[in-house]
Amino acid sequence: MSVKVLLSLEVEDFNKMKSVFDAAENARTEAGITAEAYRNMDAPNNAWVISTASSKEAFVAFFSSPSQKERMRNAGVISPPTITFLE
């Protein structure tokens, strides 16, 4: 059973974050994760990512990896994300 994952995070610049996000599609695919990124229309530096993963554990393993942490730094993420898991 797959899970939906909602992430909300503050970024320096949405376009920069989206560029890094798009470049990481292969890494997400290899981890069994699909995702789309959105800009909050009322707060342009607030990004939302809606993902589907095979399990909460699979998502956490991907998200906590050193490679993903580096991507987030490169993307200009400026706050810890709020993560919500839905089943």
FIPAVEX-242957 format. One record per residue (C-alpha): residue number from 1; residue in three letters; x, y, z. Coordinates in Angstrom, 2 decimals. Each point is the difference from the previous one (the first is absolute). Example, Ala and Ser with C-alpha at 12.3 -4.5 7.8 and 13.67 -1.06 7.14 Angstrom:
// residues 2
k = 1; r = ALA; x = 12.30; y = -4.50; z = 7.80
k = 2; r = SER; x = 1.37; y = 3.44; z = -0.66
END
This chain:
// residues 87
k = 1; r = MET; x = 0.00; y = 0.00; z = 0.00
k = 2; r = SER; x = 1.45; y = 3.35; z = -0.97
k = 3; r = VAL; x = -0.08; y = 3.13; z = 2.12
k = 4; r = LYS; x = -0.45; y = 3.65; z = -0.91
k = 5; r = VAL; x = 2.48; y = 2.45; z = 1.45
k = 6; r = LEU; x = -0.59; y = 3.74; z = 0.29
k = 7; r = LEU; x = 2.99; y = 2.27; z = 0.61
k = 8; r = SER; x = -0.08; y = 3.71; z = 0.69
k = 9; r = LEU; x = 3.30; y = 1.87; z = 0.05
k = 10; r = GLU; x = 1.33; y = 3.52; z = -0.16
k = 11; r = VAL; x = 2.45; y = 0.73; z = -2.80
k = 12; r = GLU; x = 2.19; y = 2.93; z = -1.01
k = 13; r = ASP; x = -1.38; y = -0.04; z = -3.55
k = 14; r = PHE; x = -2.65; y = -2.35; z = -1.36
k = 15; r = ASN; x = 1.46; y = -0.09; z = -3.53
k = 16; r = LYS; x = 3.40; y = -1.05; z = 1.35
k = 17; r = MET; x = -1.62; y = -2.69; z = 2.17
k = 18; r = LYS; x = -2.09; y = -1.25; z = -2.93
k = 19; r = SER; x = 3.08; y = -0.28; z = -2.21
k = 20; r = VAL; x = 1.81; y = -2.19; z = 2.55
k = 21; r = PHE; x = -3.22; y = -1.95; z = 0.64
k = 22; r = ASP; x = -0.46; y = -0.73; z = -3.71
k = 23; r = ALA; x = 3.63; y = -1.11; z = -0.35
k = 24; r = ALA; x = -0.52; y = -2.58; z = 2.77
k = 25; r = GLU; x = -2.79; y = -1.87; z = -1.78
k = 26; r = ASN; x = 2.20; y = -3.03; z = -0.76
k = 27; r = ALA; x = 1.04; y = -0.29; z = 3.65
k = 28; r = ARG; x = -3.66; y = 0.04; z = 1.07
k = 29; r = THR; x = -0.93; y = -2.56; z = -2.66
k = 30; r = GLU; x = 2.79; y = -2.34; z = 1.17
k = 31; r = ALA; x = -1.40; y = 0.30; z = 3.54
k = 32; r = GLY; x = -3.53; y = -0.80; z = -1.21
k = 33; r = ILE; x = -1.27; y = 3.52; z = 0.66
k = 34; r = THR; x = -2.03; y = 2.23; z = -2.28
k = 35; r = ALA; x = -0.42; y = 3.67; z = 0.87
k = 36; r = GLU; x = -1.16; y = 3.37; z = -1.23
k = 37; r = ALA; x = 1.01; y = 3.41; z = 1.37
k = 38; r = TYR; x = -2.28; y = 3.00; z = 0.34
k = 39; r = ARG; x = 0.35; y = 3.63; z = 1.06
k = 40; r = ASN; x = -2.38; y = 1.35; z = 2.62
k = 41; r = MET; x = -1.85; y = 2.79; z = -1.84
k = 42; r = ASP; x = -0.35; y = 2.05; z = 3.18
k = 43; r = ALA; x = 3.58; y = -0.48; z = 1.22
k = 44; r = PRO; x = 2.42; y = -0.27; z = -2.96
k = 45; r = ASN; x = 2.91; y = -1.31; z = 2.10
k = 46; r = ASN; x = -2.12; y = -2.85; z = 1.34
k = 47; r = ALA; x = 0.28; y = -3.15; z = -2.09
k = 48; r = TRP; x = -2.18; y = -3.09; z = 0.23
k = 49; r = VAL; x = 0.98; y = -3.43; z = -1.26
k = 50; r = ILE; x = -2.59; y = -2.73; z = -0.41
k = 51; r = SER; x = 1.56; y = -3.45; z = -0.24
k = 52; r = THR; x = -0.96; y = -3.63; z = -0.23
k = 53; r = ALA; x = 2.33; y = -2.60; z = 1.50
k = 54; r = SER; x = -0.22; y = -3.75; z = 0.46
k = 55; r = SER; x = 0.16; y = 0.45; z = 3.79
k = 56; r = LYS; x = 0.74; y = 2.54; z = 2.69
k = 57; r = GLU; x = 3.30; y = -1.80; z = 0.66
k = 58; r = ALA; x = 1.04; y = 0.25; z = -3.67
k = 59; r = PHE; x = -0.72; y = 3.72; z = -0.02
k = 60; r = VAL; x = 1.85; y = 0.64; z = 3.26
k = 61; r = ALA; x = 3.03; y = -1.95; z = -1.26
k = 62; r = PHE; x = 0.11; y = 2.09; z = -3.18
k = 63; r = PHE; x = -0.69; y = 3.31; z = 1.71
k = 64; r = SER; x = 2.61; y = -0.50; z = 2.73
k = 65; r = SER; x = 2.75; y = -1.10; z = -2.40
k = 66; r = PRO; x = 3.14; y = 2.16; z = -0.27
k = 67; r = SER; x = -0.70; y = 0.53; z = -3.71
k = 68; r = GLN; x = -3.48; y = 1.37; z = 0.68
k = 69; r = LYS; x = 1.26; y = 2.24; z = 2.80
k = 70; r = GLU; x = 2.57; y = 1.43; z = -2.42
k = 71; r = ARG; x = -2.66; y = 0.56; z = -2.66
k = 72; r = MET; x = -2.12; y = 1.89; z = 2.52
k = 73; r = ARG; x = 2.94; y = 2.23; z = 0.91
k = 74; r = ASN; x = 0.67; y = 0.65; z = -3.69
k = 75; r = ALA; x = -3.68; y = 0.75; z = -0.56
k = 76; r = GLY; x = 0.02; y = 2.79; z = 2.59
k = 77; r = VAL; x = -2.27; y = -1.63; z = 2.55
k = 78; r = ILE; x = 0.11; y = 2.33; z = 3.01
k = 79; r = SER; x = -2.19; y = -1.78; z = 2.55
k = 80; r = PRO; x = -0.57; y = -3.55; z = 1.14
k = 81; r = PRO; x = -2.91; y = -1.39; z = -2.00
k = 82; r = THR; x = -3.34; y = -0.91; z = 1.47
k = 83; r = ILE; x = -0.72; y = -3.57; z = -1.14
k = 84; r = THR; x = -3.40; y = -1.69; z = 0.14
k = 85; r = PHE; x = -0.55; y = -3.66; z = -0.91
k = 86; r = LEU; x = -3.43; y = -1.09; z = -1.24
k = 87; r = GLU; x = -1.37; y = -3.47; z = -0.66
END
